[in-house]
Every structure is written in structure tokens, then in C-alpha cells.
Amino acid sequence: MNYTLIATLAYLTAAIGMTYYVGRTLRIHGRPFLEEAFQDKPELADAINVLLNTGFYLLNFGIIGASLKYALEAKTFVEAINVAGYRLGLELLTIGVIHFFNMRMINKVRKGEPKHRPAPKTEALA
């Protein structure tokens, strides 16, 4: 029995399903944040939501495809589970980092935070 093939198919099934579910959830539940950030421009909020969602899918499917290049051999069923879990874990970590970055940027826009902060004033020691 080819356990590497089983691990790859399990990974693809889980990764594609998870990507679809998370992308859909972020699109639906992220919309109110964008609407609040762009209160005066609802069309812009919708456009940004679609663009973020499209970027999410492109990035994740790219990660899924790129991870298949690296052959991780599995000789037993347990190794097959480890291989699929490892690949899925890397994808989840990447999604998490990108999600926090996106939320930070949306929060900056929502608060109207300036792009460049002035340098803090320092008192001269006399």
C-alpha cells in the first residue's frame, strides 16, 4: 500500500476543504469590519472584501501546491498521518500570520491611524 499517496490525498482533501471554509467564514464575518472602516464608501468595503478573499484563496492554494513539491515519504499509516498533519500545520500557521496582519491593517484604517507617527520627544539631560 502506498502510504505517501494516502497522506497526499488526505492532505489535499483537508487543506482544500479547510481553505474553502475559512475563506467563506472570513468573507462573511469580515464584511462588518470593512463596512465600519469604510462607512462613507460601502462599495469600497465590498470591493476590498472581495479582493482580500481572492488573495486569501490564491495564497492558500499556492501554498498547497508548493507543499506538494517536497516529497515527504510515508512508509506506515502513522507516518502518513504525520506527513499530512505536518503539511496542514504549516498551512494553518501561514494562514494565521496573514490573518493577523490583515486584521492589524484593517484596524489601522478603522481607527484612522496616521501612516507615519512623529518621533517621540526626548528631554535633554542638563
C-alpha positions as CSV (number, residue, x, y, z in Angstrom):
1,M,0.0,0.0,0.0
2,N,1.3,3.4,-0.9
3,Y,1.1,5.5,2.3
4,T,2.7,8.5,0.7
5,L,-0.3,8.7,-1.7
6,I,-2.7,8.3,1.1
7,A,-1.0,11.1,3.0
8,T,-1.1,13.4,0.0
9,L,-4.8,12.7,-0.7
10,A,-5.7,13.2,2.9
11,Y,-3.7,16.5,3.0
12,L,-5.3,17.7,-0.2
13,T,-8.8,16.9,1.0
14,A,-8.3,18.5,4.3
15,A,-6.4,21.6,3.0
16,I,-8.9,22.4,0.2
17,G,-11.9,21.9,2.5
18,M,-10.4,24.0,5.2
19,T,-9.3,26.7,2.8
20,Y,-12.9,27.0,1.4
21,Y,-14.5,27.0,4.9
22,V,-12.1,29.6,6.4
23,G,-12.2,31.8,3.3
24,R,-16.0,31.8,3.3
25,T,-16.1,32.5,7.0
26,L,-13.7,35.4,6.8
27,R,-15.6,36.9,3.8
28,I,-18.9,36.7,5.7
29,H,-17.8,37.8,9.1
30,G,-15.1,40.2,7.9
31,R,-17.6,42.3,6.0
32,P,-19.0,44.2,9.0
33,F,-15.4,45.3,10.0
34,L,-14.8,46.6,6.5
35,E,-18.2,48.4,6.4
36,E,-17.3,50.1,9.7
37,A,-13.9,51.1,8.4
38,F,-15.3,52.5,5.2
39,Q,-18.6,53.9,6.4
40,D,-18.8,56.5,3.8
41,K,-17.8,54.2,0.9
42,P,-19.8,50.9,1.1
43,E,-18.8,50.0,-2.5
44,L,-15.1,50.2,-1.4
45,A,-15.7,48.0,1.6
46,D,-17.3,45.3,-0.7
47,A,-14.5,45.6,-3.2
48,I,-11.8,45.2,-0.5
49,N,-13.7,42.2,0.9
50,V,-13.7,40.5,-2.5
51,L,-10.0,41.3,-3.1
52,L,-9.0,40.1,0.4
53,N,-10.9,36.9,-0.2
54,T,-9.4,36.4,-3.6
55,G,-5.9,36.9,-2.3
56,F,-6.6,34.5,0.5
57,Y,-7.6,31.8,-1.9
58,L,-4.7,32.4,-4.3
59,L,-2.2,32.4,-1.4
60,N,-3.6,29.3,0.2
61,F,-3.9,27.3,-3.0
62,G,-0.4,28.4,-3.9
63,I,0.9,27.1,-0.5
64,I,-1.0,23.8,-1.0
65,G,0.5,23.4,-4.5
66,A,4.0,24.4,-3.4
67,S,4.0,21.9,-0.5
68,L,3.4,19.0,-2.9
69,K,6.8,19.6,-4.5
70,Y,8.6,18.5,-1.4
71,A,8.3,14.7,-1.1
72,L,7.7,13.6,2.4
73,E,7.8,9.8,2.4
74,A,5.5,7.7,4.5
75,K,6.1,4.0,4.9
76,T,3.4,3.3,7.5
77,F,-0.1,4.6,8.2
78,V,1.2,6.5,11.2
79,E,3.8,8.3,9.1
80,A,1.1,9.1,6.6
81,I,-0.9,10.9,9.3
82,N,2.3,12.7,10.4
83,V,3.1,13.9,6.9
84,A,-0.5,15.1,6.3
85,G,-0.6,16.8,9.7
86,Y,2.8,18.5,9.2
87,R,1.8,20.0,5.8
88,L,-1.6,21.0,7.2
89,G,0.0,22.6,10.2
90,L,2.4,24.7,8.1
91,E,-0.6,25.9,6.1
92,L,-2.6,26.8,9.2
93,L,0.4,28.8,10.6
94,T,0.8,30.7,7.4
95,I,-3.0,31.5,7.3
96,G,-2.9,32.6,10.9
97,V,0.0,35.0,10.4
98,I,-1.6,36.5,7.3
99,H,-4.9,36.9,9.0
100,F,-3.4,38.8,11.9
101,F,-1.5,41.1,9.5
102,N,-4.8,41.8,7.6
103,M,-6.7,42.5,10.9
104,R,-4.0,44.8,12.0
105,M,-4.2,46.8,8.8
106,I,-8.0,46.9,8.9
107,N,-7.8,48.1,12.5
108,K,-5.4,50.9,11.5
109,V,-7.8,52.0,8.8
110,R,-10.7,51.8,11.1
111,K,-9.0,54.0,13.8
112,G,-7.7,56.4,11.2
113,E,-4.2,55.8,12.4
114,P,-1.6,58.0,10.6
115,K,0.8,56.3,8.3
116,H,3.8,58.0,9.9
117,R,4.0,58.6,13.6
118,P,6.0,61.6,14.8
119,A,9.2,60.7,16.7
120,P,8.7,60.8,20.5
121,K,10.0,63.9,22.2
122,T,13.0,63.4,24.4
123,E,14.0,65.7,27.1
124,A,17.6,66.9,27.2
125,L,19.6,66.0,30.3
126,A,21.2,69.0,31.8
